[in-house]
Amino acid sequence: MKSPLLSLPGAVPAEGVDEGVAAHYGDLFREQRALADGTGFVDLSHRGVVTVTGEDRLSWLHLLLTQHVSDLPAGEATEALILSAHGHIEHALYLVDDGTTVWAHVEPGTQEALIAYLESMKFFYRVDVADRTADVAVVYLPAGSIAEVPEDVVVRETAYGRDVFLPRAQLEDFAAKAGPAVGLLAHEALRVEHHRPRLGFETDHRTIPHELGWIGTAVHLQKGCYRGQETVARVQNLGKPPRRLVFLHLDGSEVHLPAPGTEIRVAGEGPDGRKIGFVTTSVRHYELGPVALALVKRNVPVDEPLVAGNTAAAQEVVVEP
């Protein structure tokens, strides 16, 4: 869905999966500083919005999600995954319950597949699942923001800021009061700084939660059965994941950032060395310079100098080997 905020001065549209909102409004580093200072807002209205209502909503979701939500207090934010039978990540949900309804925002374009799966698992449970993307937009306010939120609007509050589930009809009025507008690239830069994985960026068809550090934040290890739990338990108790998420400090003298998917090799092995991973997200940070998230083989030494394509890279541990 194309956001009306693309008509704001300086708006440059995002591309790819994030098409429909602004990548930036003309000054990437200023926009990053605004978020870091707790000012401005980010238009995330391209993200999918799904609701679950009904008496059994929490107990039912508890059976399907990796997170413990059967007793989720109203207003408490959490995040959860849906895994395949083999434990691979299929969906990531960012949740809050308002006392009568569970609200979740998900990656753009994934809501239809998510709803189809949820509908297939309803059985006799008293729940209703709805796609609210057409009438509800997600807006992000950074931690420390004093922007006013309209009454009767659902808010998901975390340590990183607030996700506001705003009626689409109010999006332009909200923007006029909550400015300055900040583009998605600034939001992504701070996400990378905080080592936060994103479905479809840090994941591929075989990613398991342990590789990205989602154990604890999105996966509860003491809850009951859910699809893919066997893999989670086996890796947790008996082994190690095959890959691990790392944060990379990139050579700042390079003009271009290594694109997602760029192969990573050990620097000392030269250009023909073995591939040991790939870049998942790369950004220019207003303080840290060029940085990236990447997946590498678990047994790569944490102090090993790396090369992402032709760009020298130094590791910072996110997931322990």
C-alpha positions in Angstrom: 0.0 0.0 0.0 1.4 3.4 -1.0 1.6 5.8 2.0 0.1 9.3 1.6 3.3 10.5 3.5 5.3 10.0 0.3 3.9 13.4 -0.6 5.9 15.1 2.2 8.7 17.4 1.1 11.9 15.5 0.2 10.4 12.0 0.4 12.3 9.4 -1.6 10.4 6.1 -2.0 11.9 2.9 -0.5 12.3 -0.1 -2.8 11.9 -3.8 -2.7 9.9 -5.3 0.2 9.7 -1.9 1.8 8.1 -0.2 -1.2 5.2 2.1 -0.3 6.9 4.2 2.3 9.8 6.7 2.3 13.4 5.5 2.4 14.4 9.0 3.6 13.3 12.6 3.4 16.6 14.1 2.1 19.1 13.8 5.0 19.8 10.3 6.2 22.2 11.2 9.0 20.0 14.0 10.4 17.1 11.6 10.4 19.2 9.0 12.3 20.2 11.6 14.9 16.5 12.5 15.3 15.6 9.0 16.2 18.5 8.5 18.5 17.5 11.7 20.3 13.9 10.5 20.7 12.3 12.8 18.2 10.4 12.3 14.9 8.5 9.3 13.7 8.8 6.5 11.1 6.1 5.6 8.7 5.8 1.8 8.8 2.4 1.8 7.2 3.5 -0.8 4.6 3.7 -3.5 7.3 1.0 -6.0 7.6 -1.5 -5.8 10.6 -3.3 -8.9 11.9 -5.7 -9.1 14.8 -7.0 -12.1 16.8 -10.2 -11.7 18.8 -12.3 -14.1 20.9 -12.2 -15.7 24.3 -9.6 -18.3 23.4 -7.2 -15.9 21.6 -4.3 -16.1 24.0 -4.5 -19.8 24.9 -4.9 -20.6 21.2 -1.9 -18.5 20.1 0.1 -20.0 22.9 -0.2 -23.4 21.1 1.1 -22.0 17.8 3.8 -19.5 18.7 7.3 -19.8 20.1 6.5 -17.3 22.8 4.6 -17.8 26.2 1.4 -15.8 25.7 -1.3 -17.7 27.5 -1.1 -15.2 30.4 0.1 -12.2 28.5 -1.0 -9.1 30.4 -2.9 -6.4 28.6 -0.6 -3.7 27.2 2.6 -5.8 27.5 4.5 -6.1 24.3 6.2 -9.3 23.1 7.4 -10.9 19.9 7.1 -14.4 18.7 7.9 -16.7 15.8 6.1 -19.4 13.9 8.3 -22.2 12.8 8.1 -25.0 10.3 8.0 -28.6 11.4 11.8 -28.6 11.0 12.3 -25.6 13.2 12.9 -23.1 10.4 11.6 -19.5 10.9 8.5 -18.8 8.8 6.9 -15.8 10.4 7.8 -13.1 13.0 5.1 -11.3 14.9 5.3 -8.2 17.1 2.4 -8.5 19.5 0.4 -6.7 22.1 -3.0 -7.6 23.6 -5.3 -4.7 24.5 -7.6 -6.8 26.8 -10.0 -7.9 24.0 -7.8 -8.2 20.9 -4.3 -9.3 20.1 -2.7 -6.9 17.6 0.4 -7.9 15.6 2.4 -6.3 12.9 4.4 -8.4 10.5 6.7 -8.0 7.5 5.1 -6.4 4.4 3.3 -8.9 2.3 3.5 -11.8 4.8 0.1 -11.3 6.4 -1.9 -13.3 3.9 0.2 -16.5 4.4 0.2 -16.0 8.1 -3.6 -15.6 8.2 -4.0 -18.7 6.0 -1.9 -20.7 8.5 -3.8 -19.4 11.5 -7.2 -20.1 9.9 -6.1 -23.7 9.2 -5.4 -24.1 12.9 -8.6 -22.7 14.4 -10.5 -26.0 14.8 -13.0 -25.6 17.7 -11.3 -22.6 19.3 -13.3 -19.4 19.8 -11.2 -17.1 17.8 -11.5 -14.8 14.8 -8.5 -13.7 12.7 -8.6 -10.6 10.6 -6.3 -8.7 8.2 -6.4 -5.1 9.3 -3.7 -3.8 7.0 -6.1 -1.9 4.8 -7.5 0.3 7.6 -4.7 0.3 10.2 -1.2 1.7 9.8 1.9 1.2 12.0 3.8 4.2 13.0 7.0 4.1 15.1 8.0 6.6 17.8 11.5 6.3 19.2 12.3 5.8 22.9 12.0 9.1 24.7 9.5 10.6 22.3 7.0 12.9 23.8 4.7 12.9 20.8 1.1 12.6 21.7 -0.8 9.5 20.6 -4.6 9.8 19.8 -6.9 8.3 22.4 -8.2 4.8 22.0 -5.3 3.8 19.8 -3.4 0.6 20.5 0.3 1.1 21.4 3.0 -1.5 21.6 5.7 -0.1 23.9 9.2 -1.6 24.0 12.6 -0.5 25.2 13.3 0.7 21.6 10.2 2.9 21.3 6.5 2.7 20.6 4.6 1.0 17.7 1.4 2.8 17.2 -1.5 1.0 15.5 -3.1 4.1 13.9 -6.2 4.3 11.8 -5.0 5.0 8.2 -7.4 7.9 8.0 -5.5 9.6 10.8 -2.0 9.1 9.3 -1.6 12.5 7.7 -2.9 14.4 10.7 -0.6 12.4 13.0 2.4 13.2 10.8 1.7 16.9 11.0 1.8 16.9 14.8 4.5 14.2 15.5 7.2 15.4 13.0 9.8 15.5 11.8 9.2 12.6 9.4 12.1 10.0 9.4 12.7 7.5 6.7 13.0 3.8 6.8 16.7 3.8 6.2 17.3 5.6 9.5 15.1 3.1 11.2 17.1 0.3 9.6 20.4 1.8 10.6 19.4 1.9 14.3 18.0 -1.7 14.0 21.4 -2.8 12.8 23.2 -0.9 15.5 21.1 -2.7 18.1 21.7 -6.1 16.4 18.0 -6.8 15.9 17.3 -9.4 13.2 14.5 -9.0 10.7 12.6 -11.7 8.9 13.5 -12.0 5.3 16.7 -10.0 5.8 18.6 -12.0 8.4 16.7 -15.2 7.6 16.6 -17.6 4.7 14.7 -20.9 4.2 16.8 -22.7 6.7 17.3 -20.2 9.5 16.6 -21.4 13.1 16.0 -19.0 16.0 19.4 -19.8 17.8 21.4 -18.4 14.9 19.9 -14.9 15.3 19.7 -14.6 19.1 15.9 -14.9 19.1 16.1 -17.3 22.0 14.6 -15.5 25.0 13.2 -12.5 23.2 11.0 -14.4 20.8 11.3 -18.0 21.9 10.4 -19.2 25.4 12.2 -22.3 26.4 9.9 -23.4 29.2 6.5 -23.4 27.4 4.5 -26.3 26.0 4.5 -27.9 22.6 4.5 -25.9 19.3 5.5 -26.8 15.8 9.3 -26.9 15.4 9.9 -27.1 19.2 11.8 -30.4 18.8 14.5 -28.6 16.8 14.7 -25.7 19.3 15.0 -28.1 22.2 17.6 -30.3 20.5 19.9 -27.4 19.6 19.4 -25.8 23.0 20.2 -29.0 24.9 22.5 -31.0 22.7 24.3 -28.9 20.2 25.0 -25.6 18.6 23.4 -23.8 15.6 25.4 -24.1 12.3 25.6 -20.4 11.8 25.6 -17.2 14.0 24.7 -13.6 13.6 27.6 -11.1 13.7 27.9 -7.4 13.5 30.4 -6.1 11.0 32.4 -2.9 11.0 33.2 -2.3 7.4 36.1 -0.5 5.8 35.0 3.1 5.5 37.1 3.9 2.5 34.9 1.9 0.2 32.4 3.9 -1.8 29.7 1.2 -2.0 28.3 -0.9 0.7 28.3 -4.7 0.2 24.8 -5.6 -0.8 22.7 -8.2 1.0 23.8 -11.7 -0.1 27.5 -10.6 -0.6 29.7 -13.5 0.2 32.0 -13.3 3.2 35.5 -14.9 3.3 38.4 -15.1 5.7 40.7 -12.2 4.8 43.8 -14.3 5.0 42.6 -16.8 2.5 42.5 -14.3 -0.4 39.8 -13.8 -3.1 39.6 -17.5 -3.8 39.1 -18.5 -0.2 36.1 -20.5 1.0 32.8 -18.8 1.6 32.0 -18.7 5.3 28.9 -16.5 5.3 27.0 -13.7 3.7 25.9 -10.1 4.4 22.2 -9.8 5.4 21.8 -6.0 6.0 24.3 -3.2 5.4 23.8 0.5 6.3 25.7 3.7 6.9 25.4 4.8 10.5 25.7 8.4 11.5 28.3 7.5 14.2 29.6 4.1 13.5 30.1 4.6 9.7 29.4 1.6 7.4 28.3 -1.4 9.3 26.4 -4.6 8.6 24.7 -7.7 10.0 25.8 -11.0 8.6 25.4 -14.8 9.1 28.7 -16.7 9.3 29.6 -20.3 10.1 29.6 -20.9 13.8 33.2 -22.1 14.0 34.7 -19.0 12.4 37.0 -17.5 15.1 35.5 -14.3 16.6 38.7 -12.3 16.0 39.2 -13.5 12.5 39.5 -10.6 10.0 36.9 -11.0 7.2 36.2 -9.7 3.8 32.7 -9.0 2.5 33.0 -9.0 -1.2 36.0 -6.7 -1.6 35.4 -4.8 1.7 37.4 -5.5 4.8 35.3 -6.3 7.8 35.9 -6.8 11.5 33.5 -8.9 13.6 31.6 -8.0 16.7 29.9 -11.0 18.4 26.1 -11.0 18.5 25.5 -14.7 19.0 28.2 -16.6 20.9 29.9 -19.4 19.0 
